[in-house]
Amino acid sequence: MPLLLVYSLAGGVGKTSLAATLGRALSSQGEKVVLTDTTSRGLLPYYFGERELRPGEVRTFQPPAGSPGVPVSLVTYDAASMGDDERQQEVLTDEILRNGHGNQRVVLDLSSGSSWLVRRMVELHPIVLVPMTGDMNSVISLQAVERVFQSIADRDGRPLLPYYVLNQFDTSLPLHLDVREVLRRKLGDRLLRIAIRRSQAVSEALAEGMTVVDYAPDAAVSQDYMDVASWLRSVSPPSKAESPGQQWSQQ
């Protein structure tokens, strides 16, 4: 089962909006996705109209009326609270993977406090996507992020190398263009050619309890997210559904 881990060391780079909107973009393309928020105080459920956090409960959200796609499943956990308790880590990892049974992809919104999940899942060869913004903080933090993942290897000794995507990108700002060039020289093909442009519609959509691909489907930023979803499907195709027409139900 394909795994997408959306990761960042610091806040403010749009990690949760990326995880939520990519999940919805994949859903709009017919993929049955389970979104997993690894902090019990995260915003992920709010992108799907939920106003109550229910840690550990898998919920199913229908697309807005008239919007394409299949329902999205979502669950939140407090992974950071596990600390170094290996037994609790093992139980939670198994539960996250079990939630994906019968679906086609698991998307995890990971904070630095839940990095241990990456080590537990490295043998499943997940795709890791790190959002970066067009400022010097991204350039400075890049080395730290790379160190995190160079220390995580599978049983054959191959490190888990993440992909990066520029988020909240503005081509009219020289600094953003300079940062993109620096990251491109350092990362090569691991920096996606697709950049998610800056748009007020993303935060407006959250205020309305939805992702931007439903709030403003014709906006350029919505196409950016759809393009990232298409890239993901090309490098990590969805698993086959267990049976045609199978419906999701809330657990």
C-alpha positions, 0 to 999 in steps of 0.5 A: 500500500503506497504511503505518502509522508508529508514532513517539516521541521518547522511550522508555517510552511503549509505542511498540513494544507499540503497534506489535506489538499493533496489527499483531496486532490487524489480523492478527486481523481478517484483514489481512496485515501486515508489521511492521518494527522499525527498530532491530536491538536492538528488542523487536518480535520478542519479542511473537511468541515469538522470542528471537533477533534476525536483522536483515534476515531476514523471518520469519512467525509463526503465531497461537497455537493457537485464536486468530483471524487470519492470520500476521504477517510481521516484519523488523528493521533498524538504520535509525539506523546509516545516518546521512546516507548517502543511498544506504544510506537509499534502499536500505533504504527500497526494501527495506522497501517491497518487503517489503510486496508481496503483503501489505496493510499495512506497520507501522513501529516508528520511533525518533527515530534513524530519522526520515529514513524518514518523509521518504523515505515522505512521498509515500506519505501514511502514517498516523503514530501517536504514543503519549503517556502521561498525564504532563507529559512528553507535554505538554512533548514535544508541541511537539518532535514537532509541529516534527518533522512540520511540517518534513516535507511532500509535494511539494505543501507539505502537512505530514505531521500525526500522530495521537496516542493516549493509552497506559497511561491510567488514568481514576482518576488526575486527572493523566491526565485533565488531560493528556488535556484539554490534549492535546485542546485542542491537537490536536483530532481528531488525538488519538484518542478511544480511549485504551489503558488501563493494564494489567499484562496487557500486560507479562505478555503480553510475558513469555509471548512474545505480545501482549495480544490473544492473552494476554488477549483478553477484557481491556478493554485488548485491546478498546482495541487492537482499537478502534484497529485498527478506527479505522486501517482506517477512515481507511486501508483495507487494500490488496486481497490479490493472490489469495485464500488466498495463504499467507505463507512465511518468507524 
